[in-house]
Amino acid sequence: MIRKKEIHQWKLDEVVHLVDLFKNHKTVAVIEVARLNDKQIQEMRKILRGKAIIRMSKKKLQLRAVEQYKHESKKDNLDELAEKIPGQSALCFTNIDIFELKNIFNENEWMVSAKPNEITPVDIWVTEGDTGLPTGQVISELNMTLRLPTKIQNDTIWVREDTRTHSAGDYVNVKQAAVLKKLGVAPIKSLIKIHYAWSDGEIVPEEILYMDMEQFQQELASAYFGARSLALELGIIDKETIEPLIQKAHREALGILFELPVYFDDMRDKYIQKAVSNASTIKAIVLGEDLQAPTKKEEDKKEKSEEDEEEEVGIGGLFGN
């Protein structure tokens, strides 16, 4: 007879607790914790108090909770959330905007020790001065493991000069990592990063969360102006092109009007401007003077004026200005 495997009560309680957290928060962020230490998690919990809850659980229990919540809530994309939960992860439950949560994480950076059996992304230096370590066997560890130039002073071990023990890209073995940690050397920047997020049925992937918004706005503006220029060339009429097309038609109509043998009283100022321009041209030709071409400043001013008139219709609305 096969005995049914008993599920520990603490596991059942954890699943119930996770499901309650799902019910009371609209957003869940998946955080990879493999490269984080307990101190970082504890400090971040204090910072997020009242804004978010970080819950670390076994992956199987997280998946059970997602499945149960999906069954009870009928909300979308929970299967995809479950697929994206890595082996070592925490779930961060919150009702604040997911981008605000990301900014809080980005604003709180830690410096951590080099991890054993990994490649260091930065140069590692041990600075000159008192290590605070007593004399004894440890001095051989400093000399042999890290090749540090040392001396004994006031019954403690001192490093005689700033020494680089590893360059970026070097492998840090277990002994080296242990000695560096003993010295309090923490050269590597560490941030809590959101691997994936689910917000009330909507999926927010990492590439969207950490998009360069300034570059995105520049690319969006460039695409907008390119599309509008093409639409103007093709004479396509919509709410973005109607005013620039009317302005263009007006300028072209004036050009044709001045060529016709007719006179309109309400166009008197325009006729005078045109006559003055023609007179200046004739004078220059008769007297052999150089024609006065518009200055660069005048051209730029005219172009900017036309651009400003056109931009009132379109690009201002892209970013809520």
MIMARNU-545790 format. One record per residue (C-alpha): x, y, z; residue in three letters. Coordinates in steps of 0.2 Angstrom, whole numbers, plus 5000, padded with zeros to 4 digits. Layout:
BEGIN
XYZALA ...
# end
This chain:
BEGIN
500050005000MET 500750174995ILE 500650305008ARG 500050475003LYS 501450605005LYS 500950725019GLU 501150915015ILE 501851015029HIS 500751135037GLN 501951285035TRP 501951255016LYS 500051265016LEU 500051425026ASP 501351505015GLU 500351464999VAL 498751545008VAL 499851695013HIS 500451724995LEU 498751704988VAL 498151845000ASP 499551954995LEU 499051934977PHE 497251974981LYS 497752134990ASN 498952204977HIS 498752244959LYS 500552224954THR 501852084957VAL 503652104952ALA 504851954951VAL 506551984958ILE 508051874956GLU 508951854973VAL 510351734968ALA 511651884968ARG 510851974982LEU 511351965001ASN 510151955016ASP 510652135021LYS 510152205005GLN 508452125006ILE 508152175024GLN 508652355020GLU 507552365005MET 506052305016ARG 506352445027LYS 506352575013ILE 504752495005LEU 503852495021ARG 502052545017GLY 502352544999LYS 502752364995ALA 503052185002ILE 504552074997ILE 504151895000ARG 505451754998MET 504751584996SER 505151414988LYS 504751414969LYS 503551274970LYS 502551364983LEU 502551524972GLN 501951424958LEU 500551344968ARG 500051514974ALA 499951584956VAL 498951434951GLU 497651454965GLN 497551644962TYR 497251614944LYS 495851484948HIS 495051604960GLU 495251774951SER 495151724932LYS 496451854928LYS 497451854912ASP 499251814910ASN 499651724926LEU 500251574917ASP 501551684909GLU 502051754925LEU 502351584932ALA 503451534917GLU 504551684921LYS 504851644939ILE 506751594940PRO 507351464953GLY 507951584966GLN 506751734967SER 505651844978ALA 503951914974LEU 503752094977CYS 501852144980PHE 501352324978THR 499952444973ASN 501152584967ILE 501652604949ASP 502852474943ILE 504052614936PHE 504052704953GLU 504552534961LEU 505952514948LYS 506552694952ASN 506552654971ILE 507652504968PHE 508852604956ASN 509052744969GLU 509652614982ASN 511352544977GLU 512452434987TRP 514352404986MET 514652214989VAL 516052094990SER 516651994976ALA 515851824975LYS 516851664975PRO 517051564959ASN 516451714948GLU 517251844936ILE 517452014943THR 516652154932PRO 517852284940VAL 519552314946ASP 519852264964ILE 520952364975TRP 521552354993VAL 522052524999THR 523552565009GLU 523352575028GLY 522852475044ASP 521852325040THR 521352305058GLY 521752125058LEU 522852055072PRO 524551975068THR 524651785066GLY 524151665052GLN 523051795043VAL 524651885037ILE 525151735026SER 523451735019GLU 523651915014LEU 525351885007ASN 525051714998MET 523251734993THR 523151914987LEU 525051954986ARG 524852104997LEU 526352205003PRO 526152205022THR 526952265038LYS 526652245056ILE 526252405066GLN 525452425083ASN 525052245084ASP 524052245068THR 524352205050ILE 524552355038TRP 524552365019VAL 526052465013ARG 525352534997GLU 523752534987ASP 523752364978THR 522652294963ARG 522252114967THR 521152084952HIS 520752174935SER 519052174927ALA 518752004919GLY 519851904932ASP 519251754940TYR 519051764959VAL 519251594968ASN 518551544985VAL 520051584995LYS 520251754987GLN 518451804990ALA 518551755008ALA 520151855011VAL 519352015002LEU 517851995013LYS 518851985028LYS 519752145023LEU 518052225021GLY 518352255002VAL 516652284993ALA 517052344976PRO 515552284966ILE 513952384963LYS 512352294967SER 510552344963LEU 508952254966ILE 508252224948LYS 506552174942ILE 506652024931HIS 504752034926TYR 503152104932ALA 501252074931TRP 500052214934SER 498252174935ASP 498252054920GLY 499552154910GLU 501352094907ILE 502752214909VAL 504452134903PRO 506152184908GLU 506552274892GLU 505052394894ILE 505452424912LEU 507252474909TYR 507052564892MET 508052724890ASP 506552844890MET 507552994883GLU 508152894868GLN 506452824866PHE 505653004865GLN 507053054853GLN 506652904841GLU 504752934843LEU 504953114838ALA 506153074824SER 504852944817ALA 503453074819TYR 504253204809PHE 504853084796GLY 503053014794ALA 502353194793ARG 503553254780SER 503153104769LEU 501253134772ALA 501453314767LEU 502453264751GLU 501053144746LEU 499653264751GLY 498853154763ILE 497553244774ILE 497253204792ASP 497253304808LYS 499153314809GLU 499353374791THR 497853484788ILE 498553654794GLU 500353634786PRO 499453584770LEU 498353744771ILE 499853854775GLN 500753774760LYS 499253804749ALA 499053984755HIS 500854024750ARG 500653944733GLU 499054034730ALA 499954204734LEU 501254164721GLY 499954124708ILE 498954284713LEU 500354404710PHE 500554334693GLU 498754374688LEU 498154544681PRO 496954574696VAL 496854684711TYR 496054654728PHE 495954784741ASP 496154674756ASP 497854614748MET 498554784747ARG 499954764760ASP 500454604751LYS 500554694734TYR 501554834741ILE 502854704749GLN 502954614732LYS 503154784723ALA 504554834734VAL 505454674732SER 505254684713ASN 505854864713ALA 507454814723SER 507854674711THR 507654794696ILE 508654934705LYS 510054804708ALA 510054744690ILE 510054924682VAL 511454994694LEU 512454834694GLY 512254804712GLU 512354634721ASP 510654574725LEU 510354564744GLN 510054384748ALA 509154354764PRO 510454334779THR 510654164787LYS 509854244803LYS 508254304793GLU 508154124784GLU 508254034801ASP 506954154809LYS 505754124794LYS 506053934795GLU 505853924814LYS 504254034813SER 503453904800GLU 504053754810GLU 503253824826ASP 501653854817GLU 501653674811GLU 502253594828GLU 500753674837GLU 499753534828VAL 500753384831GLY 502253344841ILE 501753434857GLY 500453304860GLY 501653164860LEU 502353194877PHE 500953284885GLY 501753454883ASN 
# end
